[in-house]
Amino acid sequence: MQSPSAFPTSPPSTFAVCGDDFVLNGQPVQLLSGALHYFRVLPEQWEDRLLKLKALGLNTVETYVAWNLHEPRPGEFCFEGGLDLVAFVQLAQRLGLWVIVRPGPYICAEWEFGGLPAWLLADSDMALRCSYPPYLAAVDRFFAALLPLLTPLQITEGGPILAMQVENEYGSYGSDTDYLAWTEASLRRHGVRVLLFTSDGPTDHMLTHGTLPHLLKTGNFGSRVPSELAKLREHQPRGPLMCMEFWNGWFDHWGEPHHTRDGEDAARCLGQILEAGASVNIFMVHGGTSFGFMNGANTDLKTGAYQPTVNSYDYDAPLAEDGSVTPKFIAMKAVILAHLRAQAQARGLPPPDLPPLPPEAPRFDRQGLALVPCQPWFEALQGLAPTRIDVCPRSMEQLGQDYGFTLYRCRVRHPKGPVTLSVQAVHDRAQVFVDGRPVGLLERDGPLSLALDWPGGEATLELLVENQGRVNYGPQLQDRKGLLGWVRLGINVLQRWEHFALPLAELPAGATQARRAGSVQSGLPQFFSADFEVDEPGDCFVRLNGGHKGQVWINGFNLGRHWVRGPQLALYLPWPLLRPGRNSLTVLELQPEAGQALSADFCARLPQADEVVDMAPTLAELW
């Protein structure tokens, strides 16, 4: 089999399945791939990550395609800058790597709504990942924009793309084989000529529902290699074996421990896959970051509890969130190199060498940057016209909004005294205010009622609802956001609501304008900001001191969410977001405390989580 050290100077023109092998230009080949999502890494860092992937001994890079980023509004497409997938694929080819593309339309990936665009949910009858005609029409429009960019990069056209995936882990969700057949046909209709495959967990029900008889089947697992490959072979008596997602780590939810996977254990299981002659895609070789509001969420399959995912997609991967080499990388590299040398020796060839690692990025370190209070958020909303006025509260999607926050306002005349505020459902977290005064909090999985002391006469009730990430996996995928259903004060349903869509795609003008020190009022959302000087931009992690929950921006770029709930203690700040000279850090603190200082540390290395759990035993019992 061909090894990574034998990359051709001009790409071959054929890649196919022959018997139990992948065949590249007529020669059997073992795909040694690593998952790296272009949309989770800044484009200035793509080359560094791909060179490190190659230095690990891999010959292929795999990526999902995030539909929600490429089509933010129906019929409006973006394939530029950090979303220039063509540039990413071409760079991989220049560096001597083959490419596997998984275009969805659904990708899971612990990504917001599994990569589906939120505007799909504006259709109250929407049915996802099935043969519902409006859904198919939207998918086909996306494929019509995406695939003509990729088809010239197929191996059949001299490019590096070897294969593409039909849907994604469909056996974990649905049973509409007509939909799978339609998705395959749509890919072909839009010019895809390379090998098509599906990937699912290696269980009977997943491999029954997730694929079509004639498509190549691949498996997703992290341990129990012999039995998982045997189950895959049971459902596919002939054809190459491939672990399309070798889970060498795991992801984190807010309020849970940080998940890790012992590097030696992961390397041992990787070695078992290679020794079996199977191909592999290390998921993830580098996880990167779900910047801004792009984190996904789960719902517990037993309890239904909502589990929002943190912004870091470090995944305990061989390359850490900041791209640094880990002990797991070293352990895996030793296994891969030994495997390649054994192959070379069996064929009477000289032992291969792997390319060197590129130099590490510089680091930035500064402690104790004091943040000053700026504009209170509600003040920034003064004079803002409502996005919509309606009798009933409407979801974020009905307002044409995808991410961020929605403010619901209702003017209510009610007798003075104790009364209970209750909501039918809130997705995901609502801060409640009466006449501008904070009175409590409602959360998706918590009590949906709040005891109030109503001031009497007419008062203004406001609920600031935060979207903490749409569900990306499982039966609760249709995860609309905002106030869903009725709101009652006592027994009375409240009607006539003003809606304010607050996506925070851009910071308000006053978010960086300093105010006097005593301007902070406890519980009222407020912006804080500070400028700082940088001599040489470098990688770092931003850790906030004194805050509770909110969002963090660097030079206007949304890094993500901070929350004392953990386990994520700091947000990754890539060096390209810093510039020589003056820089600006801005924080929206949702629940500030009057008189409390807020500061930030720029840590050259990631602060360690307080609580860590090893995922190896869990991975061994997933099915």
C-alpha positions as CSV (number, residue, x, y, z in Angstrom):
1,M,0.0,0.0,0.0
2,Q,1.1,3.5,-0.7
3,S,2.5,5.5,2.2
4,P,2.3,9.3,3.0
5,S,6.0,9.6,2.1
6,A,5.2,8.6,-1.5
7,F,2.9,11.5,-2.5
8,P,2.8,12.0,-6.3
9,T,3.9,15.2,-7.8
10,S,0.7,15.2,-9.9
11,P,-2.5,13.8,-8.6
12,P,-3.7,10.4,-9.8
13,S,-7.0,10.2,-11.7
14,T,-8.7,7.1,-10.2
15,F,-9.8,6.1,-6.8
16,A,-12.2,3.2,-6.3
17,V,-13.2,0.1,-4.4
18,C,-11.8,-3.2,-5.6
19,G,-12.6,-6.3,-3.6
20,D,-11.7,-5.5,0.0
21,D,-9.3,-2.6,-0.9
22,F,-9.4,1.1,-1.8
23,V,-7.4,1.3,-5.0
24,L,-5.6,4.5,-6.0
25,N,-4.4,4.5,-9.7
26,G,-4.7,0.7,-9.7
27,Q,-2.7,0.2,-6.4
28,P,-4.2,-0.8,-3.0
29,V,-4.0,2.1,-0.5
30,Q,-4.8,2.5,3.1
31,L,-6.3,5.9,3.9
32,L,-4.8,7.5,7.0
33,S,-6.9,10.5,7.5
34,G,-7.5,13.2,10.1
35,A,-10.6,15.3,10.7
36,L,-10.0,19.0,10.7
37,H,-12.9,21.5,10.1
38,Y,-11.9,24.5,8.1
39,F,-14.7,26.6,9.7
40,R,-13.3,26.0,13.2
41,V,-9.8,27.2,12.3
42,L,-8.8,30.7,11.1
43,P,-7.6,30.5,7.5
44,E,-4.2,32.0,8.5
45,Q,-3.7,28.8,10.5
46,W,-4.9,26.2,8.0
47,E,-1.4,25.5,6.7
48,D,0.1,25.1,10.2
49,R,-2.6,22.5,11.1
50,L,-2.3,20.6,7.8
51,L,1.4,20.4,8.0
52,K,1.1,19.0,11.5
53,L,-1.5,16.5,10.3
54,K,1.0,15.4,7.7
55,A,3.8,15.2,10.2
56,L,1.7,12.8,12.2
57,G,1.9,10.4,9.3
58,L,-1.5,11.0,7.7
59,N,-2.1,11.1,4.0
60,T,-5.7,12.5,3.9
61,V,-7.6,15.3,5.6
62,E,-11.4,15.1,6.2
63,T,-13.8,17.9,6.7
64,Y,-17.5,18.5,7.1
65,V,-19.2,21.4,5.4
66,A,-21.3,23.8,7.6
67,W,-24.4,24.7,5.6
68,N,-25.6,27.3,8.2
69,L,-22.5,29.4,7.6
70,H,-22.5,29.1,3.8
71,E,-26.2,30.0,3.4
72,P,-27.0,32.4,6.3
73,R,-30.2,33.5,4.6
74,P,-32.2,31.5,2.0
75,G,-30.5,31.9,-1.3
76,E,-27.7,34.1,0.0
77,F,-24.3,32.3,-0.1
78,C,-20.9,32.9,1.2
79,F,-17.7,31.0,0.2
80,E,-15.1,33.6,1.0
81,G,-12.5,34.3,3.7
82,G,-12.7,31.7,6.5
83,L,-15.5,29.9,4.4
84,D,-13.3,29.5,1.3
85,L,-13.6,25.8,1.1
86,V,-12.0,25.7,-2.3
87,A,-8.9,27.4,-0.9
88,F,-8.7,24.9,1.9
89,V,-8.9,22.0,-0.5
90,Q,-6.4,23.5,-2.8
91,L,-4.0,24.1,0.1
92,A,-4.3,20.5,1.2
93,Q,-3.4,19.4,-2.4
94,R,-0.4,21.7,-2.5
95,L,0.8,20.2,0.7
96,G,0.4,16.6,-0.7
97,L,-2.8,15.5,1.1
98,W,-5.9,13.8,-0.3
99,V,-9.3,15.1,0.9
100,I,-12.6,13.6,2.0
101,V,-15.5,15.9,2.0
102,R,-18.7,15.3,4.1
103,P,-21.2,17.9,2.7
104,G,-24.1,16.9,4.9
105,P,-26.6,18.5,4.6
106,Y,-26.6,17.5,8.3
107,I,-23.2,17.2,10.0
108,C,-23.8,16.9,13.8
109,A,-20.2,17.9,14.7
110,E,-21.3,19.4,18.1
111,W,-22.1,22.4,15.8
112,E,-25.1,24.7,16.1
113,F,-28.1,22.8,14.8
114,G,-25.8,20.1,13.3
115,G,-24.9,22.6,10.6
116,L,-28.5,23.1,9.4
117,P,-29.5,26.7,8.9
118,A,-31.9,28.0,11.6
119,W,-34.2,29.6,9.1
120,L,-35.5,26.2,8.2
121,L,-37.4,26.3,11.5
122,A,-39.4,29.4,10.4
123,D,-41.6,26.8,8.6
124,S,-43.9,25.6,11.4
125,D,-44.5,22.3,9.5
126,M,-40.8,21.7,8.9
127,A,-39.7,18.1,9.0
128,L,-35.9,17.6,8.9
129,R,-33.7,14.9,7.3
130,C,-36.6,13.3,5.4
131,S,-38.5,13.6,2.2
132,Y,-40.5,16.7,3.3
133,P,-40.5,18.7,0.0
134,P,-39.6,22.2,1.3
135,Y,-36.6,20.6,3.1
136,L,-35.5,18.8,0.0
137,A,-35.8,22.0,-2.0
138,A,-33.6,23.9,0.4
139,V,-31.0,21.1,0.4
140,D,-31.0,21.0,-3.4
141,R,-30.5,24.8,-3.6
142,F,-27.5,24.5,-1.2
143,F,-26.0,21.6,-3.2
144,A,-26.5,23.6,-6.4
145,A,-24.3,26.4,-4.9
146,L,-21.7,24.2,-3.2
147,L,-21.0,21.3,-5.4
148,P,-20.0,23.1,-8.6
149,L,-17.2,24.6,-6.5
150,L,-16.0,21.2,-5.5
151,T,-16.5,19.1,-8.6
152,P,-13.4,20.5,-10.4
153,L,-11.4,19.4,-7.3
154,Q,-12.4,15.8,-7.6
155,I,-9.7,13.2,-8.2
156,T,-11.3,12.5,-11.6
157,E,-10.5,16.1,-12.5
158,G,-7.0,16.2,-11.2
159,G,-8.0,17.4,-7.7
160,P,-7.4,15.8,-4.3
161,I,-11.0,14.9,-3.3
162,L,-11.3,11.1,-3.1
163,A,-14.7,10.6,-1.8
164,M,-17.9,12.3,-0.4
165,Q,-20.4,11.2,2.2
166,V,-24.1,10.8,1.8
167,E,-25.9,12.5,4.8
168,N,-24.3,11.7,8.2
169,E,-24.9,9.0,10.8
170,Y,-28.5,8.7,9.5
171,G,-28.9,5.4,11.3
172,S,-28.8,7.3,14.6
173,Y,-31.8,9.4,13.6
174,G,-34.3,8.3,10.8
175,S,-35.5,5.6,8.6
176,D,-36.5,7.3,5.3
177,T,-34.5,5.4,2.7
178,D,-36.1,7.4,0.0
179,Y,-34.5,10.5,1.5
180,L,-31.1,8.8,1.5
181,A,-31.6,7.8,-2.2
182,W,-32.7,11.4,-3.0
183,T,-29.5,12.8,-1.3
184,E,-27.3,10.5,-3.2
185,A,-29.1,11.4,-6.5
186,S,-28.8,15.1,-5.7
187,L,-25.0,14.8,-5.2
188,R,-24.7,12.9,-8.5
189,R,-27.0,15.4,-10.3
190,H,-24.8,18.3,-9.3
191,G,-21.7,16.7,-10.7
192,V,-20.2,14.4,-8.0
193,R,-18.4,11.5,-9.6
194,V,-16.1,10.3,-6.8
195,L,-16.8,7.4,-4.4
196,L,-19.9,7.9,-2.2
197,F,-20.2,6.4,1.3
198,T,-22.2,6.5,4.5
199,S,-20.9,6.4,8.1
200,D,-22.8,5.1,11.2
201,G,-22.2,3.5,14.5
202,P,-21.5,-0.2,14.1
203,T,-24.8,-1.6,15.5
204,D,-27.4,-3.5,13.7
205,H,-30.1,-0.8,13.8
206,M,-27.7,2.0,12.8
207,L,-26.3,0.0,9.9
208,T,-29.8,-1.0,8.9
209,H,-31.4,2.5,8.8
210,G,-28.3,4.6,7.9
211,T,-27.3,3.4,4.5
212,L,-28.3,2.0,1.1
213,P,-27.3,-1.5,-0.1
214,H,-25.0,-0.3,-2.9
215,L,-23.2,2.4,-0.9
216,L,-19.9,1.8,0.9
217,K,-20.5,1.6,4.6
218,T,-18.0,2.9,7.2
219,G,-18.1,2.8,11.0
220,N,-17.8,5.4,13.8
221,F,-16.3,4.2,17.1
222,G,-13.5,4.8,19.6
223,S,-12.7,1.4,21.1
224,R,-13.5,-2.4,21.0
225,V,-11.9,-2.4,17.6
226,P,-12.1,-6.1,16.7
227,S,-15.8,-6.4,17.5
228,E,-16.7,-3.1,15.8
229,L,-14.9,-4.0,12.6
230,A,-16.5,-7.5,12.7
231,K,-20.0,-5.9,13.0
232,L,-19.2,-3.6,10.0
233,R,-18.0,-6.7,8.0
234,E,-21.2,-8.5,9.0
235,H,-23.2,-5.8,7.2
236,Q,-20.7,-5.4,4.4
237,P,-19.2,-8.8,3.4
238,R,-17.0,-7.3,0.7
239,G,-15.3,-3.9,0.5
240,P,-12.6,-2.0,2.4
241,L,-13.1,-1.6,6.1
242,M,-12.8,2.0,7.4
243,C,-13.4,3.7,10.7
244,M,-14.7,7.1,9.5
245,E,-14.7,8.5,13.0
246,F,-12.1,7.1,15.3
247,W,-13.1,8.9,18.5
248,N,-9.8,9.6,20.2
249,G,-11.3,12.1,22.6
250,W,-14.6,13.8,23.4
251,F,-16.4,17.1,23.8
252,D,-17.6,19.1,26.8
253,H,-21.0,20.4,28.0
254,W,-21.4,23.3,30.3
255,G,-21.7,22.2,33.9
256,E,-20.0,18.8,33.4
257,P,-16.4,17.7,33.9
258,H,-13.8,18.2,31.1
259,H,-13.5,15.0,29.1
260,T,-10.1,13.4,28.1
261,R,-8.9,10.2,26.7
262,D,-5.6,8.6,27.7
263,G,-3.2,9.0,24.8
264,E,-1.6,5.6,25.2
265,D,-5.0,3.9,25.2
266,A,-6.1,5.9,22.0
267,A,-2.8,5.0,20.3
268,R,-3.3,1.3,21.2
269,C,-6.8,1.3,19.6
270,L,-5.5,3.1,16.5
271,G,-2.8,0.5,16.2
272,Q,-5.5,-2.2,16.2
273,I,-7.3,-0.5,13.3
274,L,-4.1,-0.3,11.3
275,E,-3.0,-3.8,12.0
276,A,-6.4,-5.0,10.7
277,G,-5.7,-3.4,7.4
278,A,-8.5,-1.0,7.8
279,S,-8.4,2.7,6.8
280,V,-9.1,5.3,9.5
281,N,-10.1,8.9,10.0
282,I,-8.9,10.2,13.4
283,F,-11.8,12.3,14.7
284,M,-10.6,14.8,15.6
285,V,-7.0,15.2,14.7
286,H,-7.5,18.9,15.5
287,G,-10.8,20.1,16.9
288,G,-10.4,23.9,16.8
289,T,-13.1,26.2,18.2
290,S,-16.8,26.9,17.7
291,F,-16.4,30.6,17.8
292,G,-19.3,33.0,18.6
293,F,-22.7,31.4,18.9
294,M,-21.7,28.3,16.9
295,N,-21.7,25.7,19.6
296,G,-24.3,23.0,19.5
297,A,-26.1,21.1,22.3
298,N,-27.4,17.7,23.2
299,T,-30.5,16.5,25.0
300,D,-30.0,13.5,27.3
301,L,-31.6,10.5,25.5
302,K,-33.0,9.2,28.8
303,T,-34.0,12.3,30.7
304,G,-34.4,14.9,27.9
305,A,-32.2,17.3,29.8
306,Y,-30.7,20.1,27.7
307,Q,-26.9,20.0,27.5
308,P,-25.3,23.0,25.8
309,T,-21.7,22.5,24.5
310,V,-18.8,24.8,25.3
311,N,-17.1,26.8,22.6
312,S,-13.9,24.9,22.8
313,Y,-13.7,21.9,20.5
314,D,-10.4,20.8,21.8
315,Y,-11.7,17.3,21.9
316,D,-8.6,16.2,23.7
317,A,-7.3,15.7,20.2
318,P,-3.6,15.0,19.2
319,L,-3.4,18.7,18.2
320,A,-4.8,20.8,21.0
321,E,-7.3,23.7,20.5
322,D,-4.4,26.1,19.9
323,G,-2.6,23.6,17.5
324,S,0.0,22.6,19.9
325,V,1.4,19.0,19.9
326,T,0.2,16.8,22.8
327,P,1.5,13.6,24.3
328,K,-1.3,11.9,22.4
329,F,0.1,13.2,19.1
330,I,3.5,11.7,20.0
331,A,2.0,8.3,21.0
332,M,-0.1,8.1,17.8
333,K,2.9,9.2,15.6
334,A,4.9,6.3,17.1
335,V,2.2,3.8,16.2
336,I,1.7,5.2,12.7
337,L,5.4,5.3,11.9
338,A,5.9,1.7,13.2
339,H,3.0,0.6,10.9
340,L,4.4,2.4,7.9
341,R,7.9,1.0,8.4
342,A,6.5,-2.5,8.8
343,Q,4.7,-2.1,5.5
344,A,7.8,-0.8,3.8
345,Q,9.9,-3.7,5.2
346,A,7.3,-6.3,4.0
347,R,7.7,-4.8,0.4
348,G,11.5,-4.6,0.6
349,L,11.4,-0.8,0.6
350,P,13.5,1.6,2.7
351,P,11.9,2.8,5.9
352,P,9.9,6.0,5.4
353,D,10.5,9.2,7.3
354,L,7.8,11.7,8.3
355,P,8.0,15.4,7.5
356,P,9.1,17.7,10.4
357,L,6.7,19.8,12.4
358,P,6.4,23.5,11.5
359,P,7.6,26.0,14.1
360,E,5.1,26.8,16.9
361,A,3.3,30.1,16.9
362,P,4.5,32.8,19.2
363,R,2.7,33.3,22.5
364,F,1.1,36.3,24.1
365,D,1.0,36.6,27.9
366,R,-0.4,39.4,30.0
367,Q,-2.1,39.3,33.4
368,G,-4.6,41.5,35.2
369,L,-6.1,43.7,32.4
370,A,-8.8,45.8,34.2
371,L,-12.0,46.2,32.3
372,V,-14.0,49.4,32.8
373,P,-17.8,49.6,32.7
374,C,-19.3,50.8,29.4
375,Q,-22.9,51.1,28.2
376,P,-25.6,49.2,29.9
377,W,-27.2,46.9,27.3
378,F,-30.7,48.1,28.0
379,E,-29.6,51.7,27.5
380,A,-28.3,50.7,24.0
381,L,-31.8,49.4,23.2
382,Q,-33.5,52.7,23.9
383,G,-35.1,54.1,20.8
384,L,-34.8,50.7,19.0
385,A,-38.0,49.9,17.1
386,P,-39.4,46.4,17.9
387,T,-38.6,43.7,15.4
388,R,-42.2,42.6,15.6
389,I,-45.4,43.4,17.7
390,D,-47.7,40.4,18.1
391,V,-50.5,39.1,20.3
392,C,-48.4,36.1,21.4
393,P,-44.7,35.6,22.0
394,R,-43.0,34.3,18.8
395,S,-39.9,32.2,18.4
396,M,-36.6,33.5,17.4
397,E,-37.0,31.8,14.0
398,Q,-40.4,33.4,13.4
399,L,-38.6,36.8,13.9
400,G,-36.1,35.9,11.2
401,Q,-33.4,35.6,13.8
402,D,-30.8,32.8,14.1
403,Y,-28.5,33.4,17.0
404,G,-27.9,35.6,20.1
405,F,-30.7,37.0,22.3
406,T,-34.3,38.0,22.0
407,L,-35.9,40.6,24.3
408,Y,-39.7,40.1,24.9
409,R,-41.6,43.1,26.4
410,C,-45.1,43.3,27.6
411,R,-46.9,46.2,29.4
412,V,-49.2,44.7,32.0
413,R,-51.9,46.2,34.4
414,H,-52.2,43.9,37.4
415,P,-53.2,44.3,41.1
416,K,-50.4,44.9,43.5
417,G,-49.1,42.0,45.5
418,P,-47.7,38.5,45.2
419,V,-48.2,36.7,41.9
420,T,-46.6,33.9,39.9
421,L,-45.1,34.4,36.5
422,S,-45.0,31.2,34.5
423,V,-44.0,30.3,30.9
424,Q,-45.0,27.2,28.8
425,A,-41.4,26.8,27.6
426,V,-38.2,28.8,27.3
427,H,-35.3,27.9,25.0
428,D,-32.9,28.4,26.7
429,R,-32.4,30.9,29.5
430,A,-34.4,34.0,30.4
431,Q,-33.5,36.9,32.6
432,V,-36.7,38.5,34.0
433,F,-37.1,42.2,34.7
434,V,-40.0,44.2,36.0
435,D,-39.8,48.0,35.3
436,G,-36.1,47.5,34.6
437,R,-35.4,45.7,37.8
438,P,-34.0,42.2,37.7
439,V,-36.4,39.8,39.5
440,G,-35.2,36.3,38.6
441,L,-34.2,33.7,36.1
442,L,-36.0,31.0,34.1
443,E,-34.1,28.1,32.5
444,R,-35.1,25.4,30.1
445,D,-34.7,22.5,32.5
446,G,-35.5,24.4,35.7
447,P,-38.8,25.6,37.2
448,L,-40.8,27.4,34.6
449,S,-42.4,29.7,37.2
450,L,-41.2,32.6,39.3
451,A,-42.8,34.2,42.4
452,L,-43.1,38.0,41.9
453,D,-44.1,40.9,44.1
454,W,-46.1,43.0,41.5
455,P,-45.8,46.7,42.0
456,G,-49.4,47.4,41.1
457,G,-50.9,49.4,38.2
458,E,-49.2,49.2,34.8
459,A,-45.7,47.8,34.8
460,T,-43.3,46.6,32.1
461,L,-42.4,43.0,32.1
462,E,-39.3,42.0,30.1
463,L,-37.7,38.6,29.4
464,L,-34.2,38.5,27.9
465,V,-33.9,35.0,26.3
466,E,-30.6,33.6,25.3
467,N,-30.1,30.9,22.7
468,Q,-27.4,28.7,24.2
469,G,-27.0,26.5,21.1
470,R,-29.5,24.4,19.1
471,V,-29.5,20.7,19.5
472,N,-27.2,19.0,17.0
473,Y,-28.0,15.3,17.6
474,G,-30.9,13.0,18.4
475,P,-34.7,13.2,18.2
476,Q,-35.0,16.7,19.6
477,L,-33.3,18.3,16.6
478,Q,-36.2,20.7,15.9
479,D,-35.0,23.0,18.6
480,R,-36.7,26.4,18.2
481,K,-35.5,29.2,20.4
482,G,-37.1,31.9,22.5
483,L,-40.4,31.9,24.4
484,L,-42.4,29.0,23.1
485,G,-46.0,29.2,23.9
486,W,-47.9,31.2,26.5
487,V,-46.7,33.4,29.3
488,R,-49.0,33.9,32.3
489,L,-49.2,36.2,35.2
490,G,-51.3,34.3,37.8
491,I,-54.0,32.7,35.7
492,N,-54.0,35.4,33.0
493,V,-52.3,34.8,29.7
494,L,-50.3,37.8,28.8
495,Q,-50.9,39.3,25.3
496,R,-49.5,41.9,23.0
497,W,-45.8,41.5,23.0
498,E,-43.0,43.6,21.6
499,H,-40.1,41.5,20.2
500,F,-36.5,42.8,19.9
501,A,-34.1,40.6,17.9
502,L,-30.6,41.0,19.3
503,P,-28.3,38.8,17.3
504,L,-25.2,40.8,18.3
505,A,-23.6,40.3,14.9
506,E,-22.1,43.7,15.6
507,L,-21.4,45.4,18.9
508,P,-23.5,48.4,19.8
509,A,-21.7,51.7,19.4
510,G,-21.5,52.3,23.2
511,A,-20.1,48.9,24.0
512,T,-16.6,50.3,24.3
513,Q,-17.3,53.8,25.6
514,A,-16.3,54.0,29.3
515,R,-18.7,55.1,32.0
516,R,-18.1,56.2,35.6
517,A,-17.2,53.4,38.0
518,G,-20.5,53.5,39.9
519,S,-22.7,52.9,36.8
520,V,-22.9,49.2,37.2
521,Q,-26.2,47.9,38.6
522,S,-26.4,44.4,39.9
523,G,-28.2,42.0,37.6
524,L,-28.5,44.4,34.7
525,P,-26.6,43.3,31.5
526,Q,-23.7,45.7,30.8
527,F,-20.7,45.9,28.5
528,F,-17.2,46.2,29.8
529,S,-14.1,47.0,27.8
530,A,-10.4,47.7,27.9
531,D,-7.7,48.5,25.3
532,F,-4.3,47.0,25.5
533,E,-1.0,47.0,23.6
534,V,0.6,44.1,21.7
535,D,4.1,44.1,20.4
536,E,4.0,40.8,18.6
537,P,0.6,38.9,18.1
538,G,0.7,35.5,19.7
539,D,-1.7,32.7,20.7
540,C,-3.2,32.8,24.1
541,F,-6.3,32.1,26.2
542,V,-8.6,34.8,27.7
543,R,-9.6,34.1,31.3
544,L,-12.1,36.4,33.0
545,N,-12.0,37.2,36.7
546,G,-15.0,38.4,38.5
547,G,-17.6,37.8,35.8
548,H,-20.5,35.3,35.9
549,K,-21.8,34.8,32.3
550,G,-21.7,36.5,29.0
551,Q,-19.9,36.9,25.7
552,V,-16.4,38.0,24.9
553,W,-15.1,39.9,21.8
554,I,-11.6,40.7,20.7
555,N,-11.3,43.6,18.2
556,G,-15.0,43.0,17.4
557,F,-14.6,39.3,16.8
558,N,-16.9,37.1,18.9
559,L,-14.7,34.5,20.7
560,G,-17.6,32.9,22.5
561,R,-19.3,32.4,25.8
562,H,-17.8,32.7,29.3
563,W,-19.6,31.1,32.2
564,V,-18.5,30.3,35.8
565,R,-20.4,27.0,35.5
566,G,-17.3,25.6,33.6
567,P,-15.6,23.4,32.6
568,Q,-14.2,25.8,30.1
569,L,-12.2,28.3,32.0
570,A,-10.7,30.4,29.2
571,L,-11.5,31.2,25.5
572,Y,-8.9,30.5,22.8
573,L,-7.6,33.7,21.2
574,P,-5.7,32.9,17.9
575,W,-2.8,35.1,17.0
576,P,-4.4,36.4,13.7
577,L,-7.1,38.2,15.7
578,L,-4.5,40.3,17.5
579,R,-2.6,43.2,15.7
580,P,0.6,45.1,16.6
581,G,-0.3,48.1,18.6
582,R,-3.7,48.8,20.2
583,N,-6.3,46.1,20.7
584,S,-9.7,46.0,22.3
585,L,-11.3,43.4,24.6
586,T,-15.1,43.7,25.1
587,V,-17.3,41.7,27.4
588,L,-21.1,41.5,27.7
589,E,-21.6,40.6,31.3
590,L,-25.2,39.4,31.8
591,Q,-25.3,39.4,35.6
592,P,-22.8,41.9,36.9
593,E,-22.6,42.8,40.5
594,A,-22.3,46.5,41.6
595,G,-18.9,47.3,42.9
596,Q,-17.2,44.1,41.7
597,A,-14.1,44.4,39.6
598,L,-13.8,42.6,36.3
599,S,-10.5,41.8,34.8
600,A,-8.9,39.5,32.2
601,D,-5.8,37.4,32.0
602,F,-4.2,36.5,28.7
603,C,-2.6,33.1,29.4
604,A,0.1,31.8,27.1
605,R,-1.1,28.2,27.9
606,L,-4.6,26.8,28.6
607,P,-5.5,26.9,32.3
608,Q,-6.3,23.4,33.5
609,A,-10.0,22.4,34.2
610,D,-11.0,21.8,37.8
611,E,-12.6,18.4,37.2
612,V,-11.6,15.9,34.5
613,V,-13.1,12.6,33.5
614,D,-11.5,9.9,31.3
615,M,-13.8,8.9,28.4
616,A,-12.2,5.6,27.6
617,P,-14.6,3.5,29.8
618,T,-17.6,5.4,28.4
619,L,-16.5,4.9,24.8
620,A,-16.2,1.1,25.4
621,E,-19.9,1.0,26.5
622,L,-21.5,3.5,24.0
623,W,-23.6,0.9,22.3
